[in-house]
């Protein structure tokens, strides 16, 4: 993921990137078991889960969770995808 690479380069270490990766993976496991957990968005097919300073946008079907976007909350909200 570009976010993990960015933080590794920005910090000169992969420690924070590894922490973020773990947070994203844990959140996805919870979402896989409870796909309606995230807040609805303006798109009825898309939900959003807050993970620290990031928003994880996803859609789900009966057999899969589809990550659509990961958005840092400090970015311009007007450019947010959903």
C-alpha positions in Angstrom: 0.0 0.0 0.0 1.2 3.5 -0.8 0.4 4.7 2.7 2.7 2.1 4.3 5.5 3.0 1.8 5.0 6.7 2.4 5.4 6.4 6.2 8.4 4.1 5.9 10.2 6.7 3.7 8.9 9.6 5.8 10.0 8.1 9.1 13.1 6.3 7.9 11.8 3.2 9.5 9.1 0.6 8.9 8.0 0.4 12.5 5.0 2.8 12.1 4.1 1.2 8.8 4.0 -2.2 10.4 1.8 -0.9 13.2 -0.6 0.6 10.6 -0.6 -2.6 8.6 -1.6 -4.5 11.8 -4.4 -2.0 12.6 -5.8 -2.3 9.1 -5.6 -6.1 9.1 -7.4 -6.3 12.5 -10.1 -3.9 11.3 -10.6 -6.0 8.2 -11.0 -9.2 10.2 -13.7 -7.5 12.3 -15.4 -6.1 9.2 -15.3 -9.5 7.6 -17.3 -10.9 10.5 -19.6 -7.8 10.9 -19.8 -6.0 7.5 -22.4 -3.5 8.6 -20.1 -2.3 11.4 -18.9 0.8 9.4 -20.9 3.9 9.0 -22.9 4.3 5.9 -21.7 6.9 3.3 -23.5 8.9 0.7 -23.2 5.9 -1.5 -25.5 3.2 -0.3 -23.1 0.5 -1.4 -20.1 1.9 0.6 -19.4 2.0 4.3 -16.5 3.6 6.2 -14.6 2.5 9.3 -12.3 4.8 11.2 -8.9 3.4 12.0 -6.8 5.9 13.9 -6.1 8.8 11.6 -7.4 6.9 8.6 -10.8 6.2 7.1 -11.2 2.8 5.4 -13.9 2.8 2.7 -15.3 -0.5 1.8 -18.1 -2.4 0.0 -19.2 -5.9 0.9 -20.9 -8.8 -0.8 -21.9 -12.2 0.7 -18.5 -13.5 0.0 -16.0 -10.6 0.1 -15.0 -7.3 1.6 -13.7 -4.9 -1.1 -11.4 -2.1 0.2 -12.1 0.9 -2.0 -10.0 3.6 -0.5 -7.9 4.4 2.6 -8.0 8.1 3.4 -5.9 10.1 5.9 -8.2 12.4 7.9 -5.8 15.4 7.6 -6.3 15.4 3.8 -8.8 17.9 2.3 -12.3 16.5 3.1 -13.6 18.1 -0.1 -11.6 15.6 -2.1 -12.7 12.6 -0.1 -13.9 9.8 -2.4 -17.2 9.0 -0.6 
